[in-house]
Amino acid sequence: MSGTPLTLTFPPGAALVAGCGNIGSAVARCLARAGVPVMVTYFENEPRAATLAAELSAQGAVAEARRCDFADSAAVRELLGAAAARFGRVQAVIYCSGPPIPFLTVRQMPPELLARHLECDTLGCFRLFHHALPLLAAGGGGSLTACVTMANQRTLETDGLSAMPKAAVESLVRQVAAEEAAHGIRANAVALGWVGGFADSFAAARSYTAAMSGPQAAPTRALMEHLMALIRMGRPGTPAEVAHIVAFLASQQASYVTGCLVPAAGGATL
């Protein structure tokens, strides 16, 4: 029996992808290849963002890179205005950003360090969504998606600097989903497990962490062994696998999906 292949479709307008790391870049590629105009942001890594935008443009996509400091509310508002001016309408806003995470127990964690992560990550996402809401509503609705962490479904020792700020982002997503559905705005989150990064197999991860030195070596090895024991699928995920979930959540095929947390963790939260 033959049928029509499932194709994702998207509302008119562009997607703003916050962050050009492994996940943000994969999301931008996935959406651009589906015909969605994309603006991707960077903070420090301009060469990476510019290379990504050039790659997508060379493939016939409409893509642009723009710097933004999500700690600066005025800069976030300006970013969204620039995206609307450039593309006419923004229909999807996707948060794939956040600072590097040192592995520390709560006892080891200076309060000032947690405050910086809350400022950069939790409040960064809040500023983006807060300023995006009027823009999406004015365009007839749209979607917000945040990349968070599986560590709020399965506690990982020493990973609190990831889990605590992202827990607040999860709460933000549910709050927005409840308040904004009447305005045609959906909000969802994807809870990431071990996705890409420094190794694409358990064997490669063990080789990499065995060669590490310094204060982060032992907690990194311990955390990776814990994760490997939890992941039912026996391998790390890929950025492209996450990007496919994000693309679905931004698509018209997910038009009745809001307030959801979708794990992308290879069964590690079971």
RATA-V751084 format. One record per pair of residues at least 12 apart in sequence whose C-alpha atoms are under 8 Angstrom apart, sorted by the first residue. I is the first residue (numbers start at 1). J is the second residue. Records with the same first field share a line. If there is no record, write none. Layout:
I=J / J
This chain:
8=34 / 248 / 251 / 252 / 253
9=34 / 251 / 252 / 253
10=36 / 250 / 251 / 252
11=91 / 142 / 251 / 252
12=89 / 91
13=36 / 37 / 87 / 88 / 89 / 90 / 91
14=36 / 37 / 38 / 39 / 83 / 87 / 89 / 90 / 91 / 92
15=31 / 36 / 37 / 38 / 39 / 90 / 91 / 92 / 93 / 94
16=38 / 39 / 40 / 41 / 83 / 90 / 92 / 93 / 94
17=38 / 39 / 40 / 41 / 93 / 94 / 95 / 96
18=40 / 41 / 42 / 93 / 94 / 95 / 96 / 97
19=40 / 41 / 42 / 43 / 95 / 96 / 97
20=40 / 41 / 42 / 48 / 49 / 96 / 97
21=96 / 97
22=196 / 197 / 239
23=96 / 239 / 240 / 242 / 243
24=40 / 96 / 97
25=52
26=239 / 240 / 243
27=239 / 240 / 242 / 243 / 244 / 246 / 247
28=40
29=56
30=240 / 243 / 244 / 247
31=247
32=56 / 61 / 62 / 63
33=61
35=61
36=61 / 62
37=61 / 62 / 63 / 87
38=62 / 63 / 64
39=63 / 64 / 65 / 66 / 83
40=53 / 63 / 64 / 65 / 66
41=65 / 66 / 67 / 68
42=65 / 66 / 67 / 68
43=67 / 68 / 69
44=67
46=67
49=65 / 66
50=64 / 65
53=65
66=79
70=120 / 123 / 124 / 125 / 127 / 128
71=119 / 120 / 123 / 124 / 127
73=127
76=127 / 128 / 131
77=128 / 131 / 132
80=131 / 132 / 135
89=139
90=135 / 136 / 139 / 142
91=136 / 139 / 141 / 142 / 143
92=142 / 143 / 144 / 145 / 250
93=129 / 132 / 143 / 144 / 145
94=144 / 145 / 146 / 147
95=125 / 144 / 145 / 146 / 147
96=146 / 147
97=121 / 147
98=120 / 121
99=117 / 120 / 121
101=159 / 161 / 162
102=159 / 161 / 216
103=158 / 159 / 160 / 161 / 216 / 219 / 220
104=158 / 159 / 160 / 161 / 219
105=157 / 158 / 159 / 160
106=158 / 160
114=161
117=161 / 165
118=165
121=165 / 166
122=165 / 166 / 168 / 169
125=146 / 169
126=169 / 172
129=144
133=185
136=185
137=183 / 184 / 185
140=183 / 184
141=183 / 184 / 185 / 186
142=184 / 185 / 186 / 250
143=185 / 186 / 187 / 249 / 250
144=185 / 186 / 187 / 188 / 250
145=173 / 187 / 188 / 189 / 190 / 246 / 249 / 250
146=169 / 170 / 173 / 188 / 189 / 190
147=189 / 190 / 191 / 192
148=166 / 167 / 169 / 170 / 189 / 190 / 191 / 192
149=162 / 163 / 166 / 190 / 191 / 192 / 193
150=191 / 192 / 193 / 263 / 264 / 265 / 268 / 269
151=163 / 193
152=164 / 166 / 167
153=269
154=268 / 269
156=223 / 226
157=223
158=219 / 223
170=189 / 261
173=187 / 188 / 189 / 259
174=187 / 188 / 259 / 260
176=259
177=258 / 259
178=259
181=258
186=255 / 257 / 258 / 259
187=258 / 259 / 260
188=249 / 257 / 258 / 259 / 260 / 261 / 262
189=259 / 260 / 261 / 262
190=242 / 245 / 246 / 261 / 262 / 263 / 264
191=261 / 262 / 263 / 264 / 265
192=242 / 263 / 264 / 265
193=237 / 263 / 264 / 265 / 266 / 268
194=227 / 236 / 237 / 265
195=236 / 237 / 238 / 239 / 265
196=236 / 237 / 238 / 239
199=236
200=235 / 236 / 237 / 238
201=235 / 236
202=228 / 234 / 235 / 236
205=224
206=221
209=221
227=268
230=267 / 268 / 269
231=265 / 266 / 267 / 268
232=266 / 267 / 268
233=266 / 267
234=266
235=266
236=266
237=264 / 265 / 266
242=264
